[in-house]
């Protein structure tokens, strides 16, 4: 339990410090709390932990070394990052045409949906059986894990579409260079929990235990993520004239 608490504290601390440092550097200190709420509502989403737990179980069954764990895990995380960044570029293009009030309403609606599914303990991952088969049949190599990460990234969309779309709609109204930077920062925070699990736990069994603990608390994490998204939606509606 202490290891789980330390890892969670590390995730939150690194997320805040990294986002604060970058946003201060680009002259956007006032955006830090909103950015943090959006990114954390995505990064603590239990859907990511469910997928990652499947991968760790598949790796542990094969009794691979710690070195192979790092290779397979880092390839998976890198693939998720690349896939989500590319998706974000598409959302940036779409976000230019989304009125901020519509993004705010969508955030509130999606946040309420996230809360409801969390309370009802309903999974938002589609075709979980198919995903499990893909994970357990994939090669425990860098290339195999990278291709797997790209493939299963699409299954996370029903979980993260709300936060990501709202974020893209907000940053799309500024300069393109800044939008690309903020998109990169968002995705660093998104994959940070997976990096922490991979590096801080120290072994396949410890990493798997922590990830499974997050899955067991998936209902609570969904509720927290939903409330963060609702709060962001309300903020967007109240500050849309300032953001435009």
N, C-alpha and C positions, 0 to 999 in steps of 0.2 A: 504493500500500500504506500509506503514512503517513497518508493521509486516512482510510482504513478504520480504522486503529488509533486515530486521534484520535476518530473518531465512536464507536467502541465504548467507548473510555474515557469519553467524554462521556455516553453512555447509562448506563453503570454508575455513574458519579459522581453524575449527577443523580438516578438512581433511589434511591441510598442516601441522599443528602442530603435529598431530599424526604420519603421515608418516615420517616427518623429524626426530622426536624423535627416532622412531624405526630404521630407516635406518642409522642414526648416530650411534646408539648403536651397530649395527652389522657391522659397518665399511664400509658403502656404501653411503657416502654423495653425491658422484657424480651421483648417480642414482636417487636422489630425484626429479629433474625436470621431468625426463622421467616417473618415477613411478606416479607422480602426474598427468601428462597429460593423461596417460593410465587410471588410476583409475577414474579421473574426467570425462573423455570422456564416461565412463560407468555409473557413478553415476548420472550425469545430464541428462541421456538419458530419453526422455519423455515417453517412453514405460512404465517404472516403475511407473511414476506418473499417467498414465492413469489407470493402474491396481489398484493402491492404491486409486485413486479417486473413482473408482467403489465400492471398499470395504467401504470407508468412507460414501458414499451415502447410501449403503445398511444398514450400522450401524445407520445412522441418521434417516432413515425411521422408524426404530424400537424404536427410542427415548430411547436409552440406557443411563446409567449413565456414568460419566467421568471414574469411576473405570472400568466399563465394556469396555469402549473405550480403555483404556490402556491394558487390558487383551487381547482383540481381536487384537488390533494393534501390540502388542509385539509378540504375537504368530505368526502372519503373517510375521513379519520381521524376526523372528528367523527361520521360515520355509524357507524363501527365502535364508537366510544366509547358512543354512545347505545344502540345495539343490545345491546352487552354489559352495559351497566348495567341495562337493562330485563330482560335474561336473568338477571342477578344477583339482581334483586328476586324473581324466581320461584324461584331456587335458595335464597334466604334462607328463603322460606316452606317449601320442601322440607327445608332443613337443620335446621329445628326438630325434625323427626321422625327424623333420622338419628343413631343412637348414634355417639359419637365413635370407639369402637373400630372400627365399620364404616367410618367415613371414613378411619381409618388404614390399614385393610386395603385399601381401594379405592385409596388413594394409592400404596401399595407395588405393587399389581397393575398400576395404570395406568403407574407409573414404569417397571416392568419391561417393559411393552408398548412404551413410548416408546423405551427403550434398544434393545430387539430390532428395532424398525422402523428405528431409526437405523443400527444395525450392518448390517442387511440392505439399507439404502438404499431403503426402501419409503416411498412417499408416503402420507400419511393424509388427503389431500384427495380427496373424492369428486367425480365428474363434472368433472374438470379441463378437459376439452374444452368442455363446456357453459359453464363459467365463463369460459374464454378468449373464447368467442364473445360472451358478454354484455359483457365488458370492452371488446372492440374495436368493438362496435356502439353503446356508450353515448356520449352527447353529452359533449364536453369542456367542460362547464359545471358550476357549483356544484351545481345541482339534479340534473343527470344523474349526477354523481359521487357525490352524497349518496345517491341512490336505489340506485346500484350498490353502495355500501358496505353499505347495509342488506341488500341481496339476498345478497351474497356472505358476509356475516358468518356465516350458518348453515353455510357450508362449513368454517369454522374450528372448529366444535364438536368434531369427532373429535380435534382436536389439543389443545384447551385444556380439555376437559370435566373432566379429572382434577384439575388444580390448582384450577380455579374451584369445583368442587363441594366439595372438601375445605375450601377457604377459607370458603365459605358456611356449611358445617356448623360450623366453629369459631366464626365471629363471630355466628351466629344465636342462640347461647345467652346473649348479652349483651343490653344495651338496644337497642331499635330505632334510636334516634337515632345511637348509636355505630356500629351495624352499617351504616347508610346512609352514614355518613362513611367508614368503612373500605372499603366497597364502591367509593365514588367514588375513593378513593386507589388502590386496587388497579387500577382501570381506567385511571387516569392513567399508572401504571407500565406497564400493558399496551400502551398506544398510544405511549409515549414513544419507542421506537426509530423509529417511523414519522415522528414529529415531528422528531427529530434528523436523519433522512435528508433530510427535506423542507427543513429550514432550514439545515443545516450544509454540505451539499454544494455548493449554489450554482447548479447548472444541471441540466437534464434528464439530460444524458449522465453527469455525475458521480454524481447520485443513482441512476441506473440501474446504473452500474458497481458502486457500493457494495452495493446491494441484490442484484445478481447474485452478488457475492462471498460474501454471506451464504448464498445458495442453494447455491453450490458447496460450502460447509462445512456443509450442512444435516445430514449424518450426525453430525458431531461435536457440533453444537448440540443435536440430539435426544438424544444420549447424556448430555450435561451436564444438560439439562432433566430427563431421566429419573432421574438420580442425585439431583438436588435433590428431586424428588418422593418418591423412596424414603426419603430422609433425613427429610423432613417426615412421612411415614407412620409411621416408627419413632418419631419424637418424639411424635406424637399418641397412639400406643399406650402409650408410657411415661408421658405426662403427662396422660392423659385425666381422671384424678380431679381434677387441678388446674384443668383447662380447664372442666370441667362446672359 
